[in-house]
Amino acid sequence: FFQSFCLANNLKIMMVSGQLPAVLHDLIDLIDCAFSGETPESGSITPSVYAAGSEPSLAVDERKKSPLPLATYDALLACIQGDSSLRGIAVYRLIQQDREGAIILNSEAQLLQHVEHRGNRYCTYSYYPGDSHVLFRESSGSRSRTQEAEHTALSLGQIQSIFIHKRLQADGSFVHQTFAALRRFNALSEADQRHDPYRRYQSLRATLIYSSPAPSIQVVPMRDITAQFVVCPYRTLQPMLSRQCMVAIPLDEVRASTPTSNACLELRADIISPSRKSS
């Protein structure tokens, strides 16, 4: 993987400096598209990436449902209540709460070990760690989804569980939706940021993060997961950092579903991560 990563960045430098071989000139637009887009700290993503249709279309198998862990159930309620596109006009409550007029949020779901999402396989950490590290959008609940897509940077997380959930809506209908329960990787403290060698080289698209994610659980719909990232250990001769860290490198990133953007995705996957499963 690292060899492919270095080759890809060399290609990007050649394009920016005008040294791209003539044989690749016809591919400049595709290469530029493949290397543009969201990173964990800057940029924006096409709002349609977060549209309701941009997620797995799965339904709960009633024979396979089971109670959600309490922390996941609490986080699911916070996720739905904090996103108007999920809750609609409904007000939800936990099964153990007493709130007049509120709909009881279903406390059961069908757990999955992995799911196909936008052409990639996403897994729980316990099932396959290499496919559990993701870039995701955190919902604040204070803005529309379009505004958040334009202004909200992505966070890095580790998938703890994936589940299909069925909930009652205000009009009496039911909706089935796939969610992921995540643990977020926190950004470096200000003191540790001074020792992050990657911050000076944004074009590398690499960032230093703490090796252990935060203990708290966050739940997001699968549509808010935009890409995966790979990690490798970070070691220095002098222990200047307060905690153990690792290097995170984003893989192919999601764009809107158009012929041009699909070509960008294919090109990015070929250039950056031809053997990503081995990393």
RODO-2510 file (C-alpha; in nm, 4 decimals, decimal comma):
residues 279
     n   res          X          Y          Z
     1     f     0,0000     0,0000     0,0000
     2     f     0,2696     0,2497     0,0971
     3     q     0,4433     0,2054    -0,2396
     4     s     0,1156     0,2811    -0,4204
     5     f     0,0566     0,5785    -0,1918
     6     c     0,3988     0,7260    -0,2758
     7     l     0,3478     0,6681    -0,6490
     8     a     0,0106     0,8422    -0,6324
     9     n     0,1534     1,1482    -0,4575
    10     n     0,4407     1,1621    -0,7064
    11     l     0,1813     1,1633    -0,9844
    12     k    -0,0026     1,4487    -0,8142
    13     i     0,3175     1,6559    -0,7841
    14     m     0,3962     1,5975    -1,1523
    15     m     0,0491     1,7181    -1,2473
    16     v     0,0699     2,0336    -1,0328
    17     s     0,4190     2,1205    -1,1600
    18     g     0,3284     2,0640    -1,5260
    19     q     0,5656     1,7694    -1,5643
    20     l     0,2996     1,5109    -1,6451
    21     p     0,4010     1,2937    -1,9442
    22     a     0,2172     1,3681    -2,2681
    23     v     0,0639     1,0215    -2,2720
    24     l    -0,1355     1,1131    -1,9584
    25     h    -0,2555     1,4568    -2,0706
    26     d    -0,5956     1,3213    -2,1744
    27     l    -0,6445     1,1973    -1,8176
    28     i    -0,5648     1,5262    -1,6414
    29     d    -0,9295     1,6030    -1,5584
    30     l    -0,9850     1,2568    -1,4122
    31     i    -0,6622     1,2669    -1,2142
    32     d    -0,7456     1,6124    -1,0801
    33     c    -1,0927     1,4915    -0,9792
    34     a    -0,9490     1,1817    -0,8134
    35     f    -0,7166     1,3893    -0,5971
    36     s    -0,9677     1,6598    -0,5056
    37     g    -1,2227     1,6511    -0,2276
    38     e    -1,2605     1,6169     0,1453
    39     t    -0,9770     1,5485     0,3905
    40     p    -1,0209     1,5095     0,7669
    41     e    -0,9309     1,8753     0,8255
    42     s    -1,0439     2,0796     0,5259
    43     g    -1,2624     2,1015     0,2181
    44     s    -1,6220     2,0058     0,1539
    45     i    -1,8180     1,7178     0,0114
    46     t    -2,1007     1,7222    -0,2403
    47     p    -2,4260     1,7527    -0,0369
    48     s    -2,5944     1,4712    -0,2356
    49     v    -2,3454     1,2280    -0,0809
    50     y    -2,5558     1,2508     0,2376
    51     a    -2,8931     1,2152     0,0632
    52     a    -3,1417     0,9612     0,1946
    53     g    -3,0899     0,7326    -0,1051
    54     s    -2,7130     0,7126    -0,0650
    55     e    -2,7118     0,4269     0,1835
    56     p    -2,7754     0,0511     0,1878
    57     s    -3,1374    -0,0428     0,1205
    58     l    -3,1870    -0,3189     0,3761
    59     a    -3,4827    -0,4343     0,5839
    60     v    -3,4865    -0,5935     0,9274
    61     d    -3,5256    -0,9697     0,9370
    62     e    -3,7608    -1,0026     1,2343
    63     r    -3,6195    -1,3485     1,3113
    64     k    -3,2699    -1,2053     1,3637
    65     k    -3,3358    -0,8929     1,5689
    66     s    -3,2001    -0,8525     1,9207
    67     p    -3,1931    -0,5787     2,1887
    68     l    -2,9393    -0,3029     2,1334
    69     p    -2,6806    -0,2371     2,4061
    70     l    -2,7966     0,0512     2,6256
    71     a    -2,5127     0,2834     2,5178
    72     t    -2,5923     0,2191     2,1510
    73     y    -2,9657     0,2661     2,2103
    74     d    -2,9037     0,6008     2,3839
    75     a    -2,6722     0,7113     2,1016
    76     l    -2,9284     0,6063     1,8399
    77     l    -3,1916     0,8287     2,0016
    78     a    -2,9466     1,1211     2,0080
    79     c    -2,8646     1,0614     1,6415
    80     i    -3,2285     1,0566     1,5284
    81     q    -3,3402     1,3458     1,7476
    82     g    -3,0436     1,5536     1,6302
    83     d    -3,1194     1,5136     1,2592
    84     s    -3,4447     1,6538     1,1207
    85     s    -3,4122     1,4414     0,8067
    86     l    -3,4321     1,1302     1,0271
    87     r    -3,6946     1,2283     1,2831
    88     g    -3,9258     1,4293     1,0547
    89     i    -4,1978     1,5799     1,2735
    90     a    -4,1824     1,2970     1,5253
    91     v    -4,0518     1,3194     1,8800
    92     y    -3,8945     0,9993     2,0089
    93     r    -3,8189     0,8678     2,3554
    94     l    -3,6400     0,5695     2,5029
    95     i    -3,8506     0,2719     2,6052
    96     q    -3,7786     0,3379     2,9745
    97     q    -3,8687     0,7087     2,9575
    98     d    -4,2082     0,8640     3,0251
    99     r    -4,2749     1,1478     2,7812
   100     e    -4,6322     1,2168     2,6761
   101     g    -4,6887     1,2296     2,3007
   102     a    -4,3473     1,0900     2,2132
   103     i    -4,3005     0,7776     2,0033
   104     i    -4,1133     0,4955     2,1733
   105     l    -3,7966     0,4306     1,9764
   106     n    -3,7628     0,0632     1,8942
   107     s    -3,4907    -0,0848     2,1165
   108     e    -3,4238    -0,3857     1,8919
   109     a    -3,2283    -0,4187     1,5691
   110     q    -3,0658    -0,6743     1,3420
   111     l    -2,6908    -0,6784     1,3964
   112     l    -2,4562    -0,7192     1,0991
   113     q    -2,0870    -0,8012     1,0859
   114     h    -2,0361    -0,6157     0,7590
   115     v    -2,2277    -0,4270     0,4904
   116     e    -2,1672    -0,3158     0,1331
   117     h    -2,1840     0,0622     0,1054
   118     r    -2,1024     0,2616    -0,2099
   119     g    -1,8992    -0,0234    -0,3527
   120     n    -1,6897    -0,0861    -0,0408
   121     r    -1,7194    -0,3370     0,2397
   122     y    -1,7506    -0,1866     0,5878
   123     c    -1,6991    -0,4160     0,8870
   124     t    -1,7101    -0,4070     1,2624
   125     y    -1,3725    -0,3887     1,4332
   126     s    -1,4198    -0,7327     1,5874
   127     y    -1,4939    -0,8889     1,2476
   128     y    -1,2220    -0,7288     1,0328
   129     p    -1,0243    -0,4335     1,1754
   130     g    -0,8889    -0,3246     0,8364
   131     d    -1,2366    -0,2336     0,7083
   132     s    -1,3601    -0,0747     1,0310
   133     h    -1,1720     0,2587     1,0156
   134     v    -1,3930     0,5224     0,8543
   135     l    -1,4334     0,8906     0,7786
   136     f    -1,7755     1,0095     0,8867
   137     r    -1,9823     1,3222     0,9241
   138     e    -2,1018     1,4205     1,2693
   139     s    -2,4474     1,5749     1,2847
   140     s    -2,4901     1,8855     1,4980
   141     g    -2,8646     1,9108     1,4514
   142     s    -2,8378     2,2886     1,4239
   143     r    -2,8246     2,3223     1,0457
   144     s    -2,9790     2,1666     0,7387
   145     r    -2,8012     1,8683     0,5866
   146     t    -2,6976     2,0791     0,2854
   147     q    -2,5428     2,3452     0,5083
   148     e    -2,3635     2,0830     0,7147
   149     a    -2,2332     1,9125     0,4013
   150     e    -2,0820     2,2427     0,2949
   151     h    -1,9264     2,3340     0,6293
   152     t    -1,8679     2,0254     0,8414
   153     a    -1,5290     1,8560     0,8308
   154     l    -1,5112     1,4815     0,8564
   155     s    -1,4148     1,2877     1,1673
   156     l    -1,2269     0,9604     1,1940
   157     g    -1,3826     0,6660     1,3739
   158     q    -1,3811     0,2928     1,4305
   159     i    -1,6967     0,0869     1,3694
   160     q    -1,8029    -0,1089     1,6773
   161     s    -2,1316    -0,2429     1,5418
   162     i    -2,3534    -0,2224     1,2335
   163     f    -2,7273    -0,2740     1,2557
   164     i    -3,0530    -0,2412     1,0636
   165     h    -3,3155    -0,0570     1,2659
   166     k    -3,6908    -0,0304     1,2138
   167     r    -3,8685     0,2740     1,3551
   168     l    -4,2236     0,4033     1,3588
   169     q    -4,2799     0,7447     1,1994
   170     a    -4,5318     1,0155     1,2827
   171     d    -4,7603     0,9125     0,9941
   172     g    -4,7827     0,5542     1,1184
   173     s    -4,5472     0,4064     0,8599
   174     f    -4,2237     0,2240     0,9328
   175     v    -3,8773     0,2957     0,7981
   176     h    -3,5861     0,0510     0,7900
   177     q    -3,2416     0,2108     0,8059
   178     t    -2,8825     0,0947     0,8492
   179     f    -2,6686     0,2559     1,1192
   180     a    -2,3155     0,2203     1,2525
   181     a    -2,2074     0,2611     1,6132
   182     l    -1,8643     0,4254     1,6220
   183     r    -1,5877     0,5238     1,8569
   184     r    -1,4260     0,8487     1,7464
   185     f    -1,0520     0,9084     1,7169
   186     n    -0,9787     1,2372     1,8918
   187     a    -0,7544     1,4991     1,7354
   188     l    -0,4139     1,5595     1,8892
   189     s    -0,3871     1,8048     2,1757
   190     e    -0,2243     2,1409     2,1018
   191     a     0,0928     2,0249     2,2747
   192     d     0,1104     1,7067     2,0661
   193     q     0,0268     1,8855     1,7393
   194     r     0,3666     2,0537     1,7523
   195     h     0,5265     1,7112     1,7102
   196     d     0,3053     1,5981     1,4198
   197     p     0,5363     1,5896     1,1131
   198     y     0,2465     1,5482     0,8702
   199     r     0,0771     1,8822     0,9442
   200     r     0,3370     2,0616     0,7295
   201     y     0,2607     1,8472     0,4235
   202     q    -0,1126     1,8662     0,3550
   203     s    -0,0735     1,7150     0,0078
   204     l     0,0205     1,3818     0,1664
   205     r    -0,3361     1,3579     0,2993
   206     a    -0,1986     1,1869     0,6101
   207     t    -0,2680     1,2798     0,9689
   208     l    -0,1447     1,1694     1,3089
   209     i    -0,4102     1,0426     1,5511
   210     y    -0,4104     0,8761     1,8910
   211     s    -0,4021     0,4976     1,8620
   212     s    -0,7002     0,4368     2,0918
   213     p    -1,0428     0,5803     2,0057
   214     a    -1,2592     0,7565     2,2631
   215     p    -1,4651     0,5220     2,4838
   216     s    -1,8012     0,6865     2,4128
   217     i    -2,0307     0,5504     2,1406
   218     q    -2,1710     0,7609     1,8565
   219     v    -2,4341     0,6346     1,6129
   220     v    -2,4563     0,7609     1,2550
   221     p    -2,6594     0,6461     0,9536
   222     m    -2,4460     0,4655     0,6968
   223     r    -2,5043     0,7515     0,4509
   224     d    -2,2902     0,9730     0,6766
   225     i    -1,9906     0,7422     0,6340
   226     t    -1,8005     0,8651     0,3299
   227     a    -1,4801     0,6626     0,3074
   228     q    -1,2317     0,4367     0,4808
   229     f    -0,8787     0,5048     0,5977
   230     v    -0,5785     0,2865     0,6671
   231     v    -0,3470     0,3166     0,9633
   232     c     0,0123     0,2315     1,0375
   233     p     0,2091     0,2581     1,3638
   234     y     0,3983     0,5793     1,4338
   235     r     0,7265     0,5402     1,6174
   236     t     0,9909     0,7976     1,7062
   237     l     1,3304     0,7608     1,8675
   238     q     1,2343     1,0176     2,1303
   239     p     0,8922     0,9846     2,3022
   240     m     0,7769     1,3449     2,2547
   241     l     0,4048     1,2655     2,2308
   242     s     0,1872     1,2252     2,5391
   243     r     0,0210     0,9094     2,4058
   244     q     0,0854     0,6405     2,1487
   245     c    -0,0144     0,7521     1,7982
   246     m    -0,0633     0,6112     1,4511
   247     v    -0,0747     0,7552     1,1000
   248     a    -0,4131     0,7684     0,9242
   249     i    -0,4335     0,7890     0,5447
   250     p    -0,7759     0,8280     0,3750
   251     l    -0,8595     0,5947     0,0884
   252     d    -1,1010     0,6579    -0,1988
   253     e    -1,3525     0,9296    -0,1155
   254     v    -1,7149     0,9511    -0,2200
   255     r    -1,8535     1,2007    -0,4664
   256     a    -2,2009     1,2490    -0,6135
   257     s    -2,3403     0,9630    -0,8257
   258     t    -2,2578     1,0920    -1,1735
   259     p    -2,0692     0,9260    -1,4625
   260     t    -1,7765     1,1647    -1,4173
   261     s    -1,7531     1,1105    -1,0437
   262     n    -1,7770     0,7337    -1,0837
   263     a    -1,4772     0,7512    -1,3158
   264     c    -1,2960     0,9538    -1,0504
   265     l    -1,3689     0,6885    -0,7912
   266     e    -1,2421     0,4120    -1,0171
   267     l    -0,9286     0,6112    -1,0976
   268     r    -0,8645     0,6965    -0,7314
   269     a    -0,9083     0,3328    -0,6320
   270     d    -0,6664     0,2183    -0,9031
   271     i    -0,4040     0,4857    -0,8311
   272     i    -0,4108     0,5025    -0,4541
   273     s    -0,5185     0,1669    -0,3238
   274     p    -0,4913    -0,1226    -0,5721
   275     s    -0,4204    -0,3625    -0,2871
   276     r    -0,5917    -0,1861     0,0027
   277     k    -0,7204    -0,5064     0,1600
   278     s    -0,3658    -0,6129     0,2227
   279     s    -0,2824    -0,3019     0,4249
***
